[in-house]
Amino acid sequence: MLRLSEARFLSMRLPTYWGVEVEVEPAAEPEREHSRESVRQAGRLQAEQVEPVVEPLSWKFPHDPVELVNKPPIEFEQRKPVTTNRVAVRCGQSRIQVEVSQDLRGLGKLIKPEDIRLGGCSATEVDDLSHVLIFESELHGCGSTRVMTEDAFIYAFSLVYNPKVSGRSDIIRRQGAVIGVECHYPRLI
């Protein structure tokens, strides 16, 4: 086994220059005096640069400029849709009576009596005080259809609202409606 102290460094020979004579001086000693002085100066500079003890920062984030107001919420009561009977039907033994509110769409605008018909029949009466149109007909009249099921006779009518546009109106088209009206009678067996 070889120790490091016994090892030879073969690559550490002096270089050979052909035809040139070179004088090799031994390596110079480091300038210890100069390096000691440099260390002393660096120590003094470092001592001068040591920062004094600083108090912690007193700065904080500013508070939110908006103050919270603890007011109770406004009392809100959701309105429930009002269901009103705009069409009422009375079925008799041989007759039908249909009452139609002139505010048929519930928009506060009254319909004209000539714009609505029960089958092919006009309103028989107009109640101007309560704004109701009344239609009366025989069960077999006003374009009714009769349907027979296993347990009933059904008389079906169509209440047709077809608004007419006057010639001087800017309105080109208005929406109509068809409402089915039925009277059911039990079938005797």
Salt bridges, closest charged atoms under 4 A:
GLU33 OE2 - ARG36 NH1 3.25
GLU37 OE1 - ARG40 NH1 3.03
GLU37 OE2 - ARG44 NH2 3.91
GLU99 OE2 - ARG90 NH1 2.92
GLU136 OE1 - ARG95 NH2 3.72
GLU138 OE2 - ARG95 NH1 2.60
GLU182 OE1 - HIS184 NE2 2.91
